[in-house]
Amino acid sequence: MKDDFYIRYKDEQTNRKMELPLEQMVKRLLALELDIVSHREALKAQAIVIRTNLVRNPHILVDRSITPMEGYRDIWGDNYDMNVERIDRAVQGTRNMLALFGGKPIDARYHILCGGSTENAEDVTDNRVTYLRRVLCDHCTGGPHWGDEKEFGMEQLEELLNIKFPDIDGDYRTEIVNFVECIEKDEHGRIRAIKIGDKRFSGRQVLELLDLNSTKFDIYPTGIRFISNGMGHGLGLCQWGANAMAEKGYSFIDILKYYYTGIDVGEVQLPSIKKPLIGKIVMIDPGHGGRDEGHKGIGLGILEKDIVLELSLGLRDNLEELGAMVRLTRDDDLFVPINERVERANSLYPDIFISIHMDYFPKSSLEGLEMFYFRRDMGSWKLGRSILDSLESRGISLRGLKEGNFYILRGINVSSLLVELGYLSNGEEELKFRDENYMKLLADGMGEGVVKYLTKSNFHSIIY
């Protein structure tokens, strides 16, 4: 992993946007966790968590001030050199390592203390994530923030929760089950009997024992105490539990695999100037094939299945040269059922899926490339806009980006597009697809649009 992967952040002293190599940023962020995580194996696990999140989202710190290591000298005092050495060892000992699921960096959520069990992602974010599943955690029992108490007055609760408690008047029998209950009053509102805790008292006894002014009293709650176990959202790695696991002899890999279900820990090659798509997976679907010829050109009789395969192969070569892993649903003149195309895509789970076709409308002069995305899928819409912009700059005739309810779009679980390259019912447009330069123009334009879309989060992470 080279040091050309940079993280942009805001310098707290100058308030200017700065850039720092990935591994140096991991050290600075690991310093923030040092008061919670201390064991060397827990520090290594935390370093991988930090690095994974930075690689997954390099612009996460764009508007955040980050303290330089030198800034901890006053905070750590005599322990400064020792702590810097511990951080250096943790970062160097895990250099290039990420937490991966399906070969991609995970959303490595973490929190201070889970309180006995972590959470399922859908219970916190409304989205199910395979590797963010609930796990039992007895490692953090008795840690900090265990049994933390916080009290709220009734008026404060009404304001914070936007609620209204019932008014208390002389005729109201206020009971708090298992605490104050079974209240009996006479016709004038005086307490005859009342159960407090596990004992029953007369009104007179309560008056004397509590030194009240009268037996004509009401019970009114003035506050509520909340007692919580744990600290944080409960997703992913429990820092306190990770530290306890490390002290019991577990390795940093054991810790990460315990808290993130089904992940791997390994090295990946990061995007660079020449290979901005490293780590990205693209699936291209050349429509039709084999016995399914698709449309046939009105003039030259060229077949849709051949044009879309030629374009797909050219697009694949472009993207692979930039580091992407590209898979085609077919790379030869083969018939592949549409349901099998969908299954292949969903099993691979690529970053994007592009299905390529040709259009035909009899007895018309319609021409131009158009694209379709599934309704309300904004990721697909952004991908389409990025490609259209690149094609427009190359002078390609365009018909725009539209919603489409195609089966293949409905079935794919990732951002996907269906591209109609042009009209084979238009003789002049058909001629273009015999021109190698035009086909290269299409492949280059689509490739550039894909790169812009897939690297939008990396624009500030690579020095150009």
N, C-alpha and C positions, 0 to 999 in steps of 0.2 A: 504494500500500500504506500503510494508516494505521498509526499506532503503538498500536493497540489489541490487537495480537497480542503477548502477554507470555509470557516464559519464566520458570518458577519454578526457583529454585536455593537453595542454602544459603550464607548469608553466613559467610565463614571467621572473621570477628572476633566476631560476636554469636552464631553458630551457630543463627541464626533463618532460617526459610524466607522468601525475598524474591522479588520479581518485577521483571523488567527488560524493557523493550521489545526486540523481536527484534534490531534493528540494533545496539543497544548491546551485546547479548550476543555478536553476531558479532564485534565489535571485541575484546572481552575474550578470546574463544577464539582469535582470530587471533593475538593477542599470544603465546599459548603456542607457536605454530608458527614464530615469527620466527627462531629460531636454526637452523631447518632450511630454511625457504623465505625467500628474500630478494628475488629479482627481482620487479619490480612486477606483471608478468603472472602469475607463479606465485602471488603473494599474492592477486591477484584470483581465480584459479582456486580457491585454498584458501578464500577468503571465500565463494564460491558453494557449495563442498562443505559448509562449516559451516552456512550458512543453510539449505541443502536438508535436511540432517539434522535441524536444529531444527524446521523446518516439518513434516517427516514424523513426528517424534516429539518434541513439545514438552515432554514431562515427563521427558526423558532425563537432565536435570541436577537433578532434584528432591532427590536426596540427595548432591549433589556440591558441594564448596566451590569457589567461583570467585574468583580474585584480581582486585580492582578495578584499573583502569588505573594509578591512583596507586601501587599496590603495586609497580610495575615501576621506580619512580624509582631505588631503590637498586640494582636489578639492572642497569639499562641505564646508569646514571650520566650522563655527558655526552651520551650518545646518546638520552636519554629523549625530548626534544622532537622530534628527527628521526624516531625510530621511531613515535611516536604519530601524526605527520603522515603517514608512509608507510601506516600501518594505516587512518587516516581516508580517505586517497585510494583505497585498495583497496576499502574497504567502500562508499564513496560512488560509486565508479566501477562498481560492480556492483549497486547498490541495486535491490531487488525481483527480482533474477535468481535463478533456481533451475535445477538440472539436472533435466530432465524426461524421462520415457519414457511414451508414451501419454497425455501431458498431466498426469501425476502425478509428484510428487517421487520421485526414486530413493533407494535405500539407498546413499548415496554413501560406500562404504568407501574407506579410504586407509591407506597405510603409509609408512614412511620410505624404504626402498630395496628394490626387488624382486629385484635380483641378476641381471637380464638378461631376465626375462619375468614378467608378472603371472600370476595364477592364474584358473582357471575356478571359479565359485562352488560348483559341486557337489563339487569336490575339497577344499573347505574347510568348507562348511556343510551338505553333503548335499542342497542345494536348487539346482536349475538356475535361474539368473537371466539373462535375455536380454542385459542390458547389462553384466554382469560376466563378460566372456570374456577368455581369455588373449590378451595382445598382447606381441609382442617389444619389448624396451626396451633399446637399447644406449646410451641417454642417461645411465644411472646407472653405467655401467662405471667402476670405479676410484674410486667414491665411498666414503664412510665405511662401516664394517661390511662391507667387502669383504675376505674372507680372515680374518675374525675366528676366533680359536682358543680352544677351551675344552677342558681336560683333566680327565679323571675317573679316579680310582683304581678298581681292580677291585671293591673292597668297596663303594665309593660307587655304582658302576653297579648292583651287585647289589641294593642297597637301593632306589635310585631306580626301577629298571625291574622290581623284584620278580622277579629271575632268579637262577639259580645257575650259576656257571662250574664246569667240571670240576676236581676236585682233582688236584694235581700230585704224583706220587711218583717214586721212582727208576727205575721201568720205563716212565715215560711219555715218549713222543717228542713233544715240543712243537714244532710247526712253524707258522710264520707265512708263508704262501705269498708268494713274491717277496721276503721279508725274511730269514727264517731257515727253511731247509728241507734236505731230503736228509740227515737226521741218521743217522749210523751209530754203533752202540755195540757194545762187545764183550760177552762173557757176564757180565762183572762190572759193567757199566754205565758203563764209561769211553768217552768220545767218541773214536772213531777218525777220523771225518771229518764235516765239516759245511759246508754252503753258506750263506754270509752275504752278502746282496746279490747281486752278480754274480760272486763269487769263492768258490772252494772251499778250505777250510783243513783241516789235520789238527788233531786235538785238542791236540797239543803246541803248534802254532803259536798257537792261540787262547789257551792258557794263558800263553804268554810275552808275546804282544802285549797282552793285557788284564790281565796281572798277576794271574791267578786263582791259587787255592791248589791246584787239582787239575784233572785232565782228566775227573774224574767230576762232571759238572755237568748241570743241566737248565736249559732256557730257560723263564722264566715271565713272562708279560706283567704288568706292575704298573699299567698305565694305558692309556687310549685317548684320542687327541686327535681332536676334531671340528673341522673347518674349514668355516665357513659363509660364503656370499656373500649379503648382503642382510639386511634387518631388518624383521620384521613378517610378517603373514599372507599378503601378496602379492596381496590383492584390490583391484581398483580403481586409484585414482590412486597412482602412485609419486612421493612428494614430491621426492626428489632428482632423479628423471628429469624431473619437471615444471619444476624450476628450470633444469635444463640445457636443456630445450626452449625455455624463455623466453629464455635467453641466446643461443640460436641464431636468435631472431627470431619464434618462434611466439607467437600470441596466447593469451589465457586460454581463449577458445572452442576454438581448435585443440587445446589441451592437454586440456581436458575431453572433447572428442569422441574424442580418441585413446585415452584410458584407459577411457572408458565407451562401449561399443559401441552405436551407433544412437540415442544420446540427442539431445535438443534443449536449448538453453539459452535461456530466455525468462522473461518476467515473468508472474506469476500473481496473481490477487486472492486475498488470504488471508481465512480466516474472521473474522467480526467478531460483535459482539453481535447485530446484526439478521440477519446472514447466516452462521450457524454451519456451513452445509453447502457453502459455496463450495469447489470443488475435488473434491467427491464426486460419483460417478456411480452412479445407481440405475436398475435396469431392472425394470419391472413387467410381469408377464405375465398379462393377463386371459384366462382359459381359454376354450376353445371359440371360437365365432364363425362367422358365415355359416351354411353348411348343417349345421354341428355345433352344435346348440342346447344340448347338455348336459342336465341334469335339468330337469323341469317341475314347478312348484308344484302340490301336491295340491288346493289350494283355489282360488286365483286364477289358476292356470295361468301364473304369471310364469316366464320362462326364465332359466336359469343364466347363459347368455351375456350377457344384458342386465344382470343384477345385478352381475356381476363387472366388466363394463366401466364401469358407473357408479361403482362404488367405486374402481376403478383411476384414473379420471379425477380424482376428488376427492382421492385420495392424491397423485397427480402435482401437482395445483395446490398442495397444502400444502407439499410438499417443494421445489418450484421457488421458492415464495415465500421459503423459507429459504436459497436459494442453490444447491441441488443441480441438477445436470444430470440430468433424468429422461427415459428412453426407454421406450416401451411396445412390446411385440411386436405389438400392434394397437391402434389408436385409433378403430376403426370396426367395423361389423358385418361382419368379414371372416374367412374361413377361413384359418388359418395352420398348416401342418403342424408337428407337434411337433419334428421334426428341424430345421426352419428356425428355430424359436424358440431352440433350443439353439445353433445356429450364429450367430444374431444376438447372443446373449449373449456367447458366447466370442470373437467378433470385436471386440465393444465392450470387453470385460473390465471390467465395472462393479465397484464396491465391494461391492454386494450385488444379489441377484436374488430377487424375490418373485413366485411364481406363485399366482394367486387363483382359487378354485373354490367350488362349493357341494356339499353332501353330500345323500344320499338313502338312506333305509332304510325299505322298505315296512312298513306296519302296525306302526308303533312311535311312541313319543312322544319319541324322541331329539331333543335340541336342544343348541345351543351351538357356539361356535367352537373349532376345534382346529388345531394346526399340526404339520408334519412336517419333520424335518431328516434329512440323509443320515448314516448311522452314522459315529460317531467324528469328525464334523466339529464341533469345539467352537466355532468361530467362528459357525456357523449356530445352534448351540444357544444361545449367548449372545445372538444377535440375536433368537431366538424368545422367550427369557426377558424381554428388554427390552420387546418388544411386548406380551407377556402381562401384564406388570406394569402397563403403561399402560392396557390395556383393562380390567383388573380394577378399577383405581381409578375407572373410569367405569361400573361396574356391569354390564359385558357378561358374558353367560353363557359360561363357558369349559369346555372339555373337556381342556385341557392341551397339552403339547408332547411329541411322540413321535418315535421313529425311523421313517423311511419309506424304502422301497427303490423309489421311483418313478423312471421312466426320466428324467424331466426333472431330477431331483436328481442322478442318477448322471452325467448328461452335462455339467452346468454346472461350470465350473472356479473358481467363486468361492463365497463364503458364500451359501447359498440356502435359501429356505423354500417350502413348499407350504402355503397357508392355505385351510382349508375354513371359509367364513364362517358356515355354519349348515345346517340341514336343511330342504329344500323338501318333505320328506315329513311335516313337522309344520306343520299349518295355522296355528297361532298364531305360530310363528316366521316363516312365510312372510309374514304380515301386517307384521312389523317392517320388511321390506325394501321396503315401499311407503311407509314413513315417512321423510321427508327428514331429520328430526332424528336418527333412529337411524343412517341412512347417514352423516351428518356425524359422529356420535359415533364410529362405526367408523373413518372416515378420519382423524379427529383423533387417536384413540388409537393407531392403527398408525403415523401420522406421528410422534407424540411418541416412541414406542418406537424408531423408526428413528433419530431425532435423537440420543437418548441413546446408542444403540449406536455410531453413526458419530462422535460427538464425545467418546467416553469418554477418548481420549488427549489431548483438548483442554480438559478440564474446568478445568485450572489455567493455560491459556494465554490466556484471554480474560477481561477484567475485566467482571463483571456488576454 
